[in-house]
Each structure stands twice: as C-alpha cells, then as structure tokens.
Amino acid sequence: MIIGMEMVSIVMPSYNCGQFLKETIRSVQAQTYTNWEILFVDDCSTDETEIIIKGIADKRIRYFKNRQNSGAAVSRNNALREANGRWIAFLDSDDQWE
C-alpha cells in the first residue's frame, strides 16, 4: 500500500469484450493515481477474454470467472465481495478513462 493514498477497487464485469480489454486496461494504467486494483469478472465469455487478461502482467489486476453466465449486476456484486479498496469505481470492459 502506498502511504497516504487510499486504494481504489475498480470493478470491471465483462462478457465477450476481448477486443476492447487491452485499451480499457491501458486507460486505467495511464492514470496518475496508482494505488488501485482491478477486479475483473469474466461472465463466461466465449471469446479470448481469459487469455487476454491473463496475458497482462500487472499484479493489480485480479481475475475472477463466474461459474455460469449471470449478467453484469451479479458480476459486479461478486467483485464487490473481493474488493480491498476503501473506494469503489465501476468501469465497463468496453469503456476507457481519460
């Protein structure tokens, strides 16, 4: 933990958004605030999502996969149970932060 900087848990549900993931995650990594974790919840994607996420070398990204396709709300709630941060931010897997 960085002293004086509260952790932000970024909740990111995903279903078949593999084509956007690298850009979405890069947009988070490019932020000046660095004390964050991404709680990435794969909602049983049938594309290359798992391979793409596991190929990104950043210890702040935590990967979870639902046992069955359950939708974005369930995925977000699953991530919230795993969050370590004091603050929560939501970012869809096909969006970017400026």
TIKOLDREN-597491 format. One record per residue: residue in three letters; x, y, z of N, C-alpha, C in turn; chain; residue number from 1. Coordinates in Angstrom, 3 decimals. Each point is the difference from the previous one (the first is absolute). Example, Ala and Ser with C-alpha at 12.3 -4.5 7.8 and 13.67 -1.06 7.14 Angstrom:
2
+--------+----------+----------+----------+----------+----------+----------+----------+----------+----------+--------+-----+
| residu |    neast |   nnorth |      nup |   caeast |  canorth |     caup |    ceast |   cnorth |      cup | chaine | num |
+--------+----------+----------+----------+----------+----------+----------+----------+----------+----------+--------+-----+
|    Ala |   13.190 |   -5.690 |    7.800 |   -0.890 |    1.190 |    0.000 |    0.900 |    1.200 |    0.000 |      A |   1 |
|    Ser |   -0.350 |    1.050 |   -0.720 |    0.820 |    1.190 |    0.060 |   -0.770 |    1.090 |    0.730 |      A |   2 |
+--------+----------+----------+----------+----------+----------+----------+----------+----------+----------+--------+-----+
//
This chain:
98
+--------+----------+----------+----------+----------+----------+----------+----------+----------+----------+--------+-----+
| residu |    neast |   nnorth |      nup |   caeast |  canorth |     caup |    ceast |   cnorth |      cup | chaine | num |
+--------+----------+----------+----------+----------+----------+----------+----------+----------+----------+--------+-----+
|    Met |    0.834 |   -1.184 |    0.000 |   -0.834 |    1.184 |    0.000 |    0.875 |    1.242 |    0.000 |      A |   1 |
|    Ile |   -0.403 |    0.974 |   -0.734 |    0.708 |    1.268 |   -0.053 |   -0.508 |    0.857 |    1.158 |      A |   2 |
|    Ile |    0.903 |    0.436 |    0.853 |   -0.375 |    0.778 |    1.184 |   -0.641 |    1.313 |   -0.436 |      A |   3 |
|    Gly |   -1.162 |    0.280 |    0.599 |   -0.703 |    1.242 |   -0.306 |   -0.925 |   -0.082 |   -1.197 |      A |   4 |
|    Met |    0.026 |   -1.109 |   -0.687 |   -0.876 |   -0.158 |   -1.171 |   -0.925 |   -1.184 |    0.241 |      A |   5 |
|    Glu |   -1.292 |    0.256 |    0.115 |   -0.980 |   -1.056 |    0.203 |   -0.145 |   -0.820 |   -1.281 |      A |   6 |
|    Met |   -0.183 |   -1.308 |    0.149 |   -0.162 |   -0.844 |   -1.170 |   -1.397 |    0.165 |   -0.613 |      A |   7 |
|    Val |   -0.034 |   -0.017 |   -1.316 |   -1.247 |    0.014 |   -0.760 |   -0.158 |   -1.375 |   -0.640 |      A |   8 |
|    Ser |   -1.145 |   -0.626 |    0.237 |   -0.316 |   -1.277 |   -0.650 |   -0.854 |    0.306 |   -1.224 |      A |   9 |
|    Ile |    0.497 |   -0.393 |   -1.150 |   -0.696 |    0.242 |   -1.263 |   -0.698 |   -1.292 |   -0.394 |      A |  10 |
|    Val |   -1.310 |    0.044 |   -0.025 |   -0.818 |   -1.164 |   -0.309 |   -0.270 |   -0.010 |   -1.500 |      A |  11 |
|    Met |    0.409 |   -1.098 |   -0.652 |   -0.119 |   -0.083 |   -1.445 |   -0.629 |   -1.337 |   -0.422 |      A |  12 |
|    Pro |   -1.332 |   -0.013 |   -0.192 |   -0.624 |   -1.204 |   -0.531 |    0.228 |   -0.071 |   -1.507 |      A |  13 |
|    Ser |    0.006 |   -1.210 |   -0.534 |    0.248 |   -0.129 |   -1.437 |   -0.692 |   -1.230 |   -0.565 |      A |  14 |
|    Tyr |   -0.543 |    0.166 |   -1.187 |   -0.517 |   -1.129 |   -0.769 |    0.330 |    0.248 |   -1.466 |      A |  15 |
|    Asn |    0.901 |   -0.803 |   -0.529 |    0.393 |    0.060 |   -1.408 |    0.458 |    1.394 |   -0.446 |      A |  16 |
|    Cys |    0.826 |    0.629 |    0.784 |    0.551 |    1.324 |   -0.343 |    1.501 |   -0.062 |   -0.237 |      A |  17 |
|    Gly |    0.506 |   -1.168 |   -0.339 |    1.437 |   -0.186 |   -0.183 |    0.651 |    1.029 |   -0.899 |      A |  18 |
|    Gln |   -0.696 |    0.400 |   -1.037 |    0.579 |    0.948 |   -0.952 |    0.269 |    1.379 |    0.599 |      A |  19 |
|    Phe |   -0.620 |    0.312 |    1.125 |    0.164 |    1.319 |    0.627 |    0.888 |   -0.021 |    1.238 |      A |  20 |
|    Leu |    0.302 |   -1.168 |    0.538 |    0.605 |   -0.093 |    1.337 |    1.354 |    0.679 |    0.136 |      A |  21 |
|    Lys |    0.885 |   -0.193 |   -0.954 |    1.332 |    0.603 |    0.134 |   -0.093 |    1.518 |    0.075 |      A |  22 |
|    Glu |   -0.826 |    0.596 |   -0.839 |   -0.139 |    1.453 |    0.016 |   -0.662 |    0.472 |    1.292 |      A |  23 |
|    Thr |   -0.999 |   -0.729 |    0.471 |   -0.684 |    0.371 |    1.238 |    0.978 |   -0.038 |    1.172 |      A |  24 |
|    Ile |    0.771 |   -1.067 |    0.103 |    0.950 |   -0.128 |    1.109 |    1.130 |    1.012 |   -0.128 |      A |  25 |
|    Arg |    0.472 |    0.243 |   -1.203 |    1.034 |    1.039 |   -0.187 |   -0.501 |    1.359 |    0.460 |      A |  26 |
|    Ser |   -1.285 |    0.268 |   -0.194 |   -0.542 |    1.298 |    0.423 |    0.037 |    0.143 |    1.525 |      A |  27 |
|    Val |   -0.116 |   -1.102 |    0.717 |    0.129 |    0.032 |    1.458 |    1.479 |    0.130 |    0.378 |      A |  28 |
|    Gln |    0.850 |   -0.773 |   -0.629 |    1.431 |    0.039 |    0.304 |    0.608 |    1.373 |   -0.286 |      A |  29 |
|    Ala |   -0.603 |    0.768 |   -0.873 |    0.518 |    1.320 |   -0.365 |   -0.394 |    1.095 |    0.990 |      A |  30 |
|    Gln |   -0.812 |   -0.317 |    0.980 |   -0.422 |    0.993 |    0.982 |    1.171 |    0.400 |    0.901 |      A |  31 |
|    Thr |   -0.043 |    1.207 |    0.516 |    1.060 |    0.447 |    0.903 |   -0.166 |   -0.599 |    1.390 |      A |  32 |
|    Tyr |   -1.206 |   -0.390 |    0.362 |   -0.260 |   -0.663 |    1.278 |    0.302 |   -1.479 |   -0.198 |      A |  33 |
|    Thr |    0.899 |   -0.543 |    0.797 |    0.511 |   -1.351 |   -0.265 |   -0.404 |   -1.053 |    1.030 |      A |  34 |
|    Asn |   -0.637 |    0.404 |    1.092 |   -0.365 |   -0.973 |    1.027 |   -1.411 |   -0.533 |   -0.274 |      A |  35 |
|    Trp |   -0.067 |   -0.935 |   -0.917 |   -1.274 |   -0.582 |   -0.395 |    0.163 |   -1.488 |   -0.264 |      A |  36 |
|    Glu |   -1.132 |   -0.675 |   -0.036 |   -0.064 |   -1.387 |   -0.442 |   -1.179 |   -0.099 |   -0.959 |      A |  37 |
|    Ile |    0.132 |   -0.835 |   -1.005 |   -1.129 |   -0.312 |   -0.869 |   -0.513 |   -1.372 |    0.404 |      A |  38 |
|    Leu |   -1.279 |   -0.063 |    0.279 |   -0.673 |   -1.266 |    0.280 |   -0.766 |   -0.346 |   -1.277 |      A |  39 |
|    Phe |    0.630 |   -0.809 |   -0.812 |   -0.546 |   -0.341 |   -1.314 |   -0.832 |   -1.271 |    0.136 |      A |  40 |
|    Val |   -1.280 |    0.089 |   -0.347 |   -0.893 |   -1.160 |    0.101 |   -0.460 |   -0.391 |   -1.398 |      A |  41 |
|    Asp |    0.461 |   -1.156 |   -0.438 |   -0.365 |   -0.559 |   -1.296 |   -1.322 |   -0.752 |    0.167 |      A |  42 |
|    Asp |   -1.017 |    0.439 |   -0.716 |   -1.329 |   -0.603 |    0.108 |   -0.172 |   -1.114 |   -1.036 |      A |  43 |
|    Cys |    0.973 |   -0.930 |    0.004 |   -0.025 |   -1.179 |   -0.886 |    0.109 |    0.383 |   -1.477 |      A |  44 |
|    Ser |    0.934 |    0.893 |   -0.294 |    0.224 |    0.414 |   -1.379 |    0.370 |   -1.189 |   -0.876 |      A |  45 |
|    Thr |   -0.370 |    0.097 |   -1.272 |    0.341 |   -1.051 |   -0.964 |    1.070 |    0.465 |   -0.982 |      A |  46 |
|    Asp |    0.534 |    1.197 |    0.212 |    1.085 |    0.504 |   -0.839 |    1.337 |   -0.210 |    0.713 |      A |  47 |
|    Glu |    0.993 |    0.786 |   -0.316 |    1.349 |   -0.163 |    0.555 |    0.227 |    0.800 |    1.284 |      A |  48 |
|    Thr |   -1.060 |    0.397 |    0.669 |    0.092 |    0.844 |    1.192 |    0.984 |   -0.533 |    1.036 |      A |  49 |
|    Glu |   -0.139 |   -1.240 |    0.394 |    0.857 |   -0.559 |    1.055 |    1.468 |    0.025 |   -0.392 |      A |  50 |
|    Ile |    0.307 |   -0.361 |   -1.217 |    1.385 |   -0.008 |   -0.487 |    0.569 |    1.413 |    0.005 |      A |  51 |
|    Ile |   -0.799 |    0.955 |   -0.442 |    0.465 |    1.390 |   -0.065 |    0.293 |    0.527 |    1.398 |      A |  52 |
|    Ile |   -0.923 |   -0.183 |    0.935 |    0.182 |    0.513 |    1.360 |    1.189 |   -0.662 |    0.684 |      A |  53 |
|    Lys |    0.098 |   -1.308 |   -0.123 |    1.104 |   -0.705 |    0.653 |    1.344 |    0.329 |   -0.638 |      A |  54 |
|    Gly |   -0.011 |    0.553 |   -1.199 |    1.233 |    0.393 |   -0.674 |    0.486 |    1.397 |    0.362 |      A |  55 |
|    Ile |   -0.769 |    0.729 |    0.780 |    0.388 |    1.346 |    0.413 |    0.748 |   -0.102 |    1.326 |      A |  56 |
|    Ala |    1.252 |    0.391 |   -0.017 |    0.865 |   -0.120 |    1.186 |   -0.147 |    1.220 |    0.897 |      A |  57 |
|    Asp |   -1.015 |   -0.030 |    0.842 |   -0.210 |    1.063 |    0.980 |   -0.626 |   -0.648 |    1.229 |      A |  58 |
|    Lys |    0.732 |   -0.030 |    1.083 |   -0.462 |   -0.675 |    1.219 |   -1.230 |    0.654 |    0.611 |      A |  59 |
|    Arg |   -0.334 |    1.176 |   -0.452 |   -1.178 |    0.693 |    0.529 |   -1.301 |   -0.500 |   -0.638 |      A |  60 |
|    Ile |    0.118 |   -0.844 |   -1.018 |   -1.182 |   -0.537 |   -0.674 |   -0.295 |   -1.384 |    0.560 |      A |  61 |
|    Arg |   -1.205 |   -0.153 |    0.531 |   -0.430 |   -1.281 |    0.555 |   -1.126 |   -0.551 |   -0.881 |      A |  62 |
|    Tyr |    0.167 |   -1.230 |   -0.451 |   -0.947 |   -0.627 |   -0.934 |   -0.904 |   -0.982 |    0.730 |      A |  63 |
|    Phe |   -1.291 |    0.131 |   -0.256 |   -1.003 |   -0.927 |    0.519 |   -0.892 |   -0.418 |   -1.155 |      A |  64 |
|    Lys |   -0.525 |   -1.209 |    0.057 |   -0.906 |   -0.470 |   -1.041 |   -1.241 |   -0.593 |    0.659 |      A |  65 |
|    Asn |   -1.163 |    0.464 |   -0.436 |   -1.247 |   -0.547 |    0.512 |   -0.144 |   -1.458 |   -0.427 |      A |  66 |
|    Arg |   -0.663 |   -0.789 |    0.820 |   -0.231 |   -1.412 |   -0.327 |   -0.991 |   -0.146 |   -1.143 |      A |  67 |
|    Gln |   -0.933 |    0.941 |   -0.086 |   -0.953 |    0.007 |   -1.101 |   -0.289 |    1.447 |   -0.361 |      A |  68 |
|    Asn |   -0.439 |    0.226 |   -1.227 |   -0.321 |    1.346 |   -0.449 |   -1.120 |    0.547 |    0.875 |      A |  69 |
|    Ser |    0.259 |    1.146 |    0.650 |   -0.930 |    0.517 |    1.006 |   -0.369 |    1.457 |   -0.193 |      A |  70 |
|    Gly |    0.641 |    0.685 |   -0.920 |   -0.307 |    1.404 |   -0.243 |    0.921 |    0.951 |    0.742 |      A |  71 |
|    Ala |   -0.071 |    1.259 |   -0.406 |    0.908 |    1.017 |    0.535 |   -0.228 |    0.282 |    1.482 |      A |  72 |
|    Ala |   -1.255 |    0.032 |    0.450 |   -0.275 |    0.326 |    1.405 |    0.584 |   -1.054 |    0.934 |      A |  73 |
|    Val |   -0.193 |   -1.267 |   -0.313 |    0.553 |   -1.076 |    0.828 |    1.522 |    0.065 |   -0.036 |      A |  74 |
|    Ser |    0.573 |    0.249 |   -1.172 |    1.455 |    0.100 |   -0.125 |    0.549 |    1.135 |    0.850 |      A |  75 |
|    Arg |   -0.665 |    1.143 |   -0.017 |    0.430 |    1.133 |    0.827 |   -0.068 |   -0.357 |    1.489 |      A |  76 |
|    Asn |   -1.091 |   -0.625 |    0.404 |   -0.143 |   -0.379 |    1.417 |    1.058 |   -1.011 |    0.409 |      A |  77 |
|    Asn |    0.324 |   -0.953 |   -0.863 |    1.070 |   -0.957 |    0.294 |    1.324 |    0.727 |    0.198 |      A |  78 |
|    Ala |    0.278 |    0.981 |   -0.848 |    1.240 |    0.765 |    0.118 |    0.036 |    0.809 |    1.296 |      A |  79 |
|    Leu |   -1.120 |    0.587 |    0.366 |   -0.045 |    0.814 |    1.218 |    0.360 |   -0.817 |    1.232 |      A |  80 |
|    Arg |   -0.362 |   -1.264 |    0.009 |    0.345 |   -0.864 |    1.137 |    1.506 |   -0.244 |    0.096 |      A |  81 |
|    Glu |    0.725 |    0.190 |   -1.086 |    1.448 |   -0.236 |   -0.036 |    0.816 |    1.283 |    0.125 |      A |  82 |
|    Ala |   -0.663 |    1.139 |    0.004 |    0.692 |    1.291 |   -0.032 |    0.791 |    0.268 |    1.274 |      A |  83 |
|    Asn |    1.200 |    0.533 |   -0.175 |    0.869 |    0.389 |    1.112 |    0.051 |    1.505 |    0.207 |      A |  84 |
|    Gly |   -0.481 |    0.745 |   -0.960 |    0.127 |    1.450 |    0.058 |   -1.013 |    0.667 |    0.912 |      A |  85 |
|    Arg |    0.370 |    1.191 |    0.424 |   -0.937 |    0.811 |    0.781 |   -1.049 |    0.605 |   -0.917 |      A |  86 |
|    Trp |    0.403 |    0.258 |   -1.239 |   -0.867 |    0.622 |   -0.991 |   -0.278 |   -0.992 |   -1.122 |      A |  87 |
|    Ile |   -1.181 |    0.120 |   -0.604 |   -0.419 |   -0.875 |   -1.089 |   -0.259 |    0.853 |   -1.233 |      A |  88 |
|    Ala |    0.495 |   -0.465 |   -1.130 |   -0.299 |    0.629 |   -1.289 |   -0.478 |   -1.100 |   -0.941 |      A |  89 |
|    Phe |   -0.931 |    0.343 |   -0.862 |   -0.510 |   -0.950 |   -0.974 |    0.469 |    0.405 |   -1.391 |      A |  90 |
|    Leu |    0.491 |   -0.982 |   -0.745 |    0.452 |    0.245 |   -1.367 |   -0.409 |   -1.190 |   -0.841 |      A |  91 |
|    Asp |   -0.841 |    0.247 |   -1.002 |   -0.380 |   -1.085 |   -0.895 |    1.185 |   -0.360 |   -0.881 |      A |  92 |
|    Ser |    0.070 |   -1.253 |   -0.384 |    1.183 |   -0.514 |   -0.693 |    0.137 |    0.495 |   -1.432 |      A |  93 |
|    Asp |   -0.978 |    0.719 |   -0.502 |    0.125 |    0.567 |   -1.338 |    0.057 |    1.539 |    0.037 |      A |  94 |
|    Asp |    0.284 |    0.554 |    1.183 |    0.142 |    1.448 |    0.172 |    1.445 |    0.352 |    0.325 |      A |  95 |
|    Gln |    0.296 |    1.293 |   -0.005 |    1.348 |    0.468 |    0.344 |   -0.097 |    1.222 |    0.881 |      A |  96 |
|    Trp |    1.039 |    0.192 |    0.826 |    0.121 |    1.221 |    0.793 |    0.970 |    0.927 |   -0.706 |      A |  97 |
|    Glu |   -0.300 |    1.298 |    0.068 |    0.909 |    0.998 |   -0.586 |    1.061 |    0.372 |    0.995 |      A |  98 |
+--------+----------+----------+----------+----------+----------+----------+----------+----------+----------+--------+-----+
//
